[in-house]
Every structure is written in structure tokens, then in C-alpha cells.
Amino acid sequence: MTFSTQPPKLNEILKSARERKRATIQSAHQDTRISVIYLEALESGKYENFPAEVYCLGFLRKYSAYLGLNSEEMVALYKKEQDAAKEAIKETEEKQLVHEKEEKSNDLVKVMTLVLLLFFAGGGWLFTVLRSASKIKEVEAPPVIENIPVPEVQSPPPVRKEALVLTAHATDNVWLRILVDSKLSFEGFITTGSSRTWEAANDIFVRVGNTRAVTLTLNDHPVDIRSSAVKDINELLLTKDSVGKMAPPAPAPAQKLPVDPVAVKRSTAAVSHKSPVPPPQ
């Protein structure tokens, strides 16, 4: 039979004292009003279950007194165990740090060794290439071909992209909203007889409040704003494809009325029966 030479730990002392008292965790909870969770944490040594160390020490004093133990001695034993645990953690971290430094040092040695091997291998290869090149006989230079002048091909002048120019002439006070290249350029009224012009690179959006009070031209081409209007209000998106393709419809030709031959005959007969006008004396 073997006996442990190490002194019992705090949690073991607490558990043994409770068992000698023939008390259960539940009865200890009812007598001390300490939560069962914290009583089990004290007896299992899981002090990290406490929200703060001050709670652990307060419950430890109260539980020790309940079990008939010296509270201050139990608190001192707790602090001693905690200091020893912290010291063990510190030693472990230091050993881990030393181990990591050794691994980094070994990695550095491996890298340096690989670099030296590559350096010597590259140097040997370069020496072999240079030695082989020195043994190659000089090759006669090929005859120089006279440069034949090549006529320069003139590139066509760049095609200038025509901008979109919209002109509005107000025949009466009219409200307009103009978006140039998707950005608001104008919104408001144009007075009677005045004109406004906008220029865009890609497109012009127009909203007209009264299509009968304004005329529009796109790059000097008239724009039809009445055909698709709803109650004299219209919206148009003008692009480069719209130039010359949105002219107002031509006025319809005058219709000839049918000629009634009977009426013509009667009219002719009436004229012939009129008395001739006597010549002047």
C-alpha cells in the first residue's frame, strides 16, 4: 500500500470536511445559502467558475467556517495554490517561448544552408557557361542590308464625334426639365420669345410641360414633341441616333372636292342665258 507524500489540496480538504460532517451539497447549500454551483466549484478546484476572486474568497471563508475549518488558513492555502499555478503557467510559457526561438533558429539555419547551396550551384553553372562560350569561334557577321526607305502611310484624321445640341424656342411661357448625359442641367420656365441651348456628349432627356408652347431642334433638325404627347405633356430621350429622325409629320395634302357635272352644266346654262352687256357708247 502506497501513501501520497504530497499535502492534500484545498478542494480535497473541503470535501473531506463535508463528508465527515455527513452533509450533502444540497444540505450545505440550505445551511449556508451558497449556490450549489459555487459549492461544487470549491470542492472541485474550479475557481475560474466564480465571476471574480473576491466572491471566491468570501464563499470560501463562509464554507470553511460552516465545516469547522480555520477560514484564514483555508484562504492562505488558496492563495498559495494560486501562486503555484501561476508560476507553473509562467514556466510553461517560458519553455514554449524558448522552444519557438529554437525552431525559428533551426529554420533560419536551414534557409541559409539552402541559399548557400543555390549560390554555389549557380556559380558553378555560370562558370561552365562562360568557359564554353570562350571556346566558340567567332562567327562572321552577316552582310549589312541597306535600309530601304519605306514610304510613310498617313493615318486618316481622327473622326470628330459630333456633340448633341438641343435648342428650345418658347412661343409661350413653358416649363422644361433637361438632363444632359444623365445629369440635371435645367428645370424651370422659359419665357415667351426666349431660347435656350444645351450641349451633350451622349444623350439629352427632355420633359415638356406644354408641347404647344415650345419648339425643339436637335443639331438644327426639328424634333416632333406633339405626336406622343399626353395632354400636351411629353418626355423624350434624344441620342445621336435621334438626329434627323424625329421631325414633325408633314401636313396632310388638301383634299379635292368631287365635281358634280350636273351642277356645272346648270351653272354654264345660267351664264349663257344672261343678256349681253351693251358696248359702251
C-alpha positions as CSV (number, residue, x, y, z in Angstrom):
1,M,0.0,0.0,0.0
2,T,1.4,3.3,-1.1
3,F,0.8,6.7,0.7
4,S,1.0,10.1,-1.0
5,T,3.6,12.4,0.4
6,Q,2.0,15.5,-1.1
7,P,-0.2,17.5,1.2
8,P,-3.9,17.5,0.4
9,K,-5.3,20.3,-1.8
10,L,-7.8,22.9,-0.6
11,N,-10.7,21.4,-2.5
12,E,-9.9,17.9,-1.1
13,I,-9.8,19.3,2.4
14,L,-13.2,21.0,1.9
15,K,-14.8,17.8,0.5
16,S,-13.4,15.6,3.3
17,A,-14.6,18.0,6.0
18,R,-18.1,18.0,4.5
19,E,-18.2,14.2,4.3
20,R,-17.0,14.0,8.0
21,K,-19.9,16.3,8.8
22,R,-22.1,13.9,7.0
23,A,-23.6,16.8,5.0
24,T,-24.6,16.8,1.3
25,I,-24.0,19.6,-1.2
26,Q,-27.7,20.3,-1.0
27,S,-27.9,20.5,2.8
28,A,-24.8,22.7,2.8
29,H,-26.5,25.0,0.3
30,Q,-29.6,25.2,2.6
31,D,-27.5,25.9,5.6
32,T,-25.0,28.4,4.1
33,R,-27.2,29.9,1.3
34,I,-24.3,29.4,-1.0
35,S,-25.2,28.4,-4.6
36,V,-24.8,24.7,-5.4
37,I,-22.7,25.7,-8.4
38,Y,-20.2,27.6,-6.3
39,L,-20.0,24.8,-3.6
40,E,-19.2,22.3,-6.3
41,A,-16.6,24.7,-7.8
42,L,-14.9,25.0,-4.4
43,E,-14.8,21.2,-3.8
44,S,-13.6,20.5,-7.4
45,G,-11.0,23.3,-7.5
46,K,-12.6,25.1,-10.5
47,Y,-12.2,28.5,-9.1
48,E,-12.5,30.1,-12.5
49,N,-16.2,29.5,-12.3
50,F,-16.5,32.4,-9.9
51,P,-17.3,35.8,-11.5
52,A,-14.4,37.4,-9.5
53,E,-11.9,36.3,-6.9
54,V,-13.5,38.4,-4.2
55,Y,-16.6,36.1,-4.4
56,C,-14.5,33.0,-4.3
57,L,-12.7,34.2,-1.1
58,G,-16.0,35.3,0.5
59,F,-17.7,31.9,-0.1
60,L,-14.5,30.1,0.9
61,R,-14.4,31.8,4.3
62,K,-18.1,31.1,4.9
63,Y,-18.0,27.5,3.8
64,S,-14.8,26.8,5.9
65,A,-16.5,28.2,9.0
66,Y,-19.5,26.0,8.3
67,L,-17.3,22.9,8.0
68,G,-15.5,23.8,11.2
69,L,-12.2,24.7,9.5
70,N,-10.0,27.7,10.1
71,S,-11.1,30.2,7.5
72,E,-7.9,32.2,7.3
73,E,-5.8,29.1,6.9
74,M,-8.0,28.0,4.0
75,V,-7.7,31.4,2.4
76,A,-3.9,31.3,2.8
77,L,-3.8,27.8,1.3
78,Y,-6.0,29.0,-1.7
79,K,-3.5,31.9,-2.3
80,K,-0.6,29.5,-2.1
81,E,-2.1,27.2,-4.6
82,Q,-3.0,30.0,-7.0
83,D,0.6,31.4,-6.8
84,A,2.0,28.0,-7.6
85,A,-0.4,27.6,-10.5
86,K,0.6,31.0,-11.9
87,E,4.3,30.1,-11.5
88,A,3.7,26.8,-13.4
89,I,2.0,28.6,-16.2
90,K,4.8,31.2,-16.4
91,E,7.4,28.4,-16.6
92,T,5.4,26.6,-19.3
93,E,5.1,29.8,-21.3
94,E,8.9,30.5,-21.0
95,K,9.6,26.9,-22.1
96,Q,7.3,27.4,-25.0
97,L,9.0,30.6,-25.9
98,V,12.4,29.1,-25.8
99,H,11.2,26.2,-28.0
100,E,9.8,28.6,-30.5
101,K,13.0,30.5,-30.7
102,E,15.0,27.3,-31.2
103,E,12.6,26.3,-34.0
104,K,13.0,29.7,-35.7
105,S,16.8,29.4,-35.3
106,N,16.8,26.0,-36.9
107,D,14.6,27.3,-39.7
108,L,17.0,30.2,-40.3
109,V,19.9,27.7,-40.5
110,K,18.0,25.6,-43.0
111,V,17.2,28.6,-45.1
112,M,20.8,29.9,-45.1
113,T,22.1,26.4,-46.0
114,L,19.7,26.3,-48.9
115,V,20.8,29.7,-50.1
116,L,24.5,28.8,-50.0
117,L,23.8,25.6,-51.9
118,L,21.9,27.5,-54.6
119,F,24.7,30.1,-54.7
120,F,27.4,27.6,-55.3
121,A,25.3,25.6,-57.7
122,G,24.5,28.8,-59.7
123,G,28.2,29.9,-59.6
124,G,29.3,26.5,-61.0
125,W,26.7,26.7,-63.8
126,L,27.7,30.2,-64.7
127,F,31.4,29.2,-64.8
128,T,30.6,26.3,-67.1
129,V,28.6,28.6,-69.5
130,L,31.3,31.2,-69.6
131,R,34.0,28.6,-70.2
132,S,32.0,27.0,-73.1
133,A,31.4,30.4,-74.6
134,S,35.1,31.2,-74.7
135,K,35.7,28.2,-76.9
136,I,33.1,29.1,-79.5
137,K,34.7,30.6,-82.6
138,E,33.7,34.0,-83.8
139,V,31.1,33.8,-86.4
140,E,31.4,36.2,-89.3
141,A,28.9,39.0,-89.1
142,P,26.2,38.8,-91.8
143,P,26.2,41.3,-94.6
144,V,24.5,44.6,-93.7
145,I,21.4,45.1,-95.8
146,E,20.9,48.7,-96.7
147,N,17.9,50.2,-95.3
148,I,15.3,50.7,-97.9
149,P,13.1,53.8,-97.2
150,V,9.6,52.8,-96.5
151,P,7.0,55.4,-97.5
152,E,5.1,56.7,-94.6
153,V,1.4,55.9,-94.6
154,Q,-0.6,58.8,-93.4
155,S,-3.2,57.8,-91.0
156,P,-6.7,59.3,-91.6
157,P,-7.6,62.2,-89.5
158,P,-9.4,61.3,-86.3
159,V,-13.2,61.3,-86.7
160,R,-14.6,64.1,-84.5
161,K,-17.6,62.9,-82.5
162,E,-20.4,65.3,-83.1
163,A,-22.0,66.6,-79.9
164,L,-25.7,66.8,-79.4
165,V,-27.0,70.4,-79.4
166,L,-30.6,70.9,-78.3
167,T,-32.3,74.3,-78.8
168,A,-35.6,75.2,-77.3
169,H,-37.6,78.3,-78.5
170,A,-40.6,79.3,-76.4
171,T,-43.7,80.6,-78.2
172,D,-45.3,81.0,-74.8
173,N,-44.2,80.6,-71.1
174,V,-43.3,76.9,-70.8
175,W,-41.8,74.6,-68.1
176,L,-38.9,72.3,-69.1
177,R,-36.8,69.7,-67.4
178,I,-33.4,68.9,-69.1
179,L,-31.0,66.1,-68.2
180,V,-27.6,66.3,-70.0
181,D,-25.8,63.0,-70.0
182,S,-28.0,61.8,-67.1
183,K,-27.2,64.9,-65.0
184,L,-29.8,67.6,-64.3
185,S,-28.9,70.7,-66.3
186,F,-32.1,72.8,-66.2
187,E,-35.5,72.8,-64.6
188,G,-37.9,75.7,-64.7
189,F,-39.8,78.1,-67.0
190,I,-38.7,79.7,-70.3
191,T,-40.4,83.0,-71.0
192,T,-42.2,83.8,-74.3
193,G,-39.9,84.5,-77.2
194,S,-36.7,83.3,-75.4
195,S,-34.4,80.5,-76.5
196,R,-32.1,78.1,-74.6
197,T,-29.4,75.8,-75.8
198,W,-27.9,72.6,-74.2
199,E,-24.9,70.5,-75.4
200,A,-24.3,66.8,-74.5
201,A,-21.9,64.1,-75.5
202,N,-24.2,61.1,-75.4
203,D,-27.9,61.9,-74.7
204,I,-30.4,64.6,-73.6
205,F,-33.6,63.8,-71.7
206,V,-36.4,66.4,-72.1
207,R,-39.7,66.8,-70.2
208,V,-42.0,69.4,-71.6
209,G,-44.9,70.8,-69.7
210,N,-46.8,72.2,-72.7
211,T,-45.8,70.9,-76.2
212,R,-47.8,73.7,-77.9
213,A,-45.7,76.5,-76.3
214,V,-42.2,75.4,-77.5
215,T,-40.4,74.1,-80.5
216,L,-37.2,72.0,-80.2
217,T,-34.4,71.4,-82.7
218,L,-31.6,68.8,-82.3
219,N,-28.5,69.7,-84.2
220,D,-30.6,72.1,-86.3
221,H,-33.2,69.3,-87.1
222,P,-36.7,69.9,-85.9
223,V,-38.0,67.5,-83.2
224,D,-41.5,66.2,-83.0
225,I,-42.8,66.7,-79.5
226,R,-46.5,66.5,-80.1
227,S,-47.2,63.1,-81.7
228,S,-46.6,61.1,-78.5
229,A,-47.7,63.8,-76.0
230,V,-50.4,63.1,-73.4
231,K,-52.4,66.2,-72.6
232,D,-49.7,68.4,-74.1
233,I,-47.1,66.8,-71.7
234,N,-44.3,64.8,-73.2
235,E,-40.9,63.1,-72.4
236,L,-38.2,62.4,-74.9
237,L,-34.7,60.8,-74.7
238,L,-32.6,62.2,-77.5
239,T,-29.5,60.5,-78.7
240,K,-27.2,60.7,-81.7
241,D,-29.5,58.2,-83.5
242,S,-32.3,60.7,-83.0
243,V,-30.7,63.4,-85.2
244,G,-32.9,64.0,-88.3
245,K,-35.3,61.1,-87.4
246,M,-37.7,62.9,-85.1
247,A,-39.0,65.6,-87.4
248,P,-42.7,66.6,-87.1
249,P,-45.0,64.8,-89.6
250,A,-45.6,66.7,-92.9
251,P,-49.0,68.4,-93.1
252,A,-51.6,66.3,-95.0
253,P,-52.3,67.5,-98.6
254,A,-55.5,69.4,-99.3
255,Q,-58.3,67.0,-100.4
256,K,-60.0,67.9,-103.7
257,L,-63.8,68.0,-103.5
258,P,-65.7,65.9,-106.1
259,V,-67.1,67.9,-109.1
260,D,-70.8,67.5,-109.7
261,P,-71.3,67.5,-113.6
262,V,-75.0,68.4,-113.3
263,A,-74.2,71.5,-111.2
264,V,-71.5,72.5,-113.7
265,K,-73.9,72.2,-116.6
266,R,-76.6,74.2,-114.8
267,S,-74.1,76.9,-114.0
268,T,-73.0,77.1,-117.7
269,A,-76.5,77.4,-118.9
270,A,-77.3,80.1,-116.4
271,V,-74.4,82.1,-117.7
272,S,-75.4,81.7,-121.3
273,H,-79.0,83.0,-120.8
274,K,-77.8,86.2,-119.3
275,S,-78.4,89.2,-121.5
276,P,-75.2,90.5,-123.1
277,V,-73.8,93.7,-121.8
278,P,-74.2,96.5,-124.4
279,P,-70.9,98.0,-125.5
280,P,-70.1,101.5,-124.3
281,Q,-71.5,104.4,-126.5
